[in-house]
Amino acid sequence: MSKVMDVLKVKGLELAEEQVKMLIEGLFEVAEEVINESENKYDDMVKASFPLVKGLLLGLVDKIDGK
């Protein structure tokens, strides 16, 4: 039975990792849309950091399943 649990655990972590990646992509997409619609120019400076921050987050998420 533990073999089955080990396989399911790995599959679950792989699914979780993919879901978190999609969540991060969606959040950055919405944030970028909101910033583009905003008249405030300070948020444009924040938007400039999105590629770096997004890359760092996705790198961390990639480690969820331990691979």
N, C-alpha and C positions, 0 to 999 in steps of 0.2 A: 504493500500500500504506500510506503514512503516514496517509492520510485514514481508512482503516479502523482503524488503530491509535489515532488520535486519538479516534474515536467509542467504541471499546472502552475506552479509558482513562477517558473521562468516565463511561461506564456502570459501570465497575468502582468508581470512586470514589463514585458515587451508591449503589451496593450496599453498599460498605464503610461509608458514613455511616449508612445505615439499620441495619446490623448493630450498629454501635457504640451507636447510640441505644437499640436493644433491650437491649443488654448493660447499659447504664447504668440503664435502667428496672428491669431484673431485679435488679441488685445493690442498688439502693435499696429495692426491694420486700422482698428477703430480709433486708436489714439492719434494716428497720423491724419485720419479724416477730420477729427475734431480740431486738431491743430491747424489744418489747412483752412477750415471754416472760421477760425478765430481771427480777430483783428489784432490781438495782442502779439507783439513781436518777440516777447521773451520766450514764449513757448516754441518759437522757431529754433532758438538755441538748444532747447531740450531735444527737439526732433533731430538735430545734428548728431546727437549721441546714440540714437536708436540703433544703427548698425552694430556699434561696439557692444552695447548693452544686450541686444538681442543675440548676438553671437556668443557672448559669455553665458547667458541663460541657457541657450540651446546646448552649449557644451556641457553644462552641469546636468541638464536633463538627460543627455546622452549617457550619463553614468548611472541612471536609475536602475537598470537591469544588471549592472555590474560588469558589462562587456565593453 
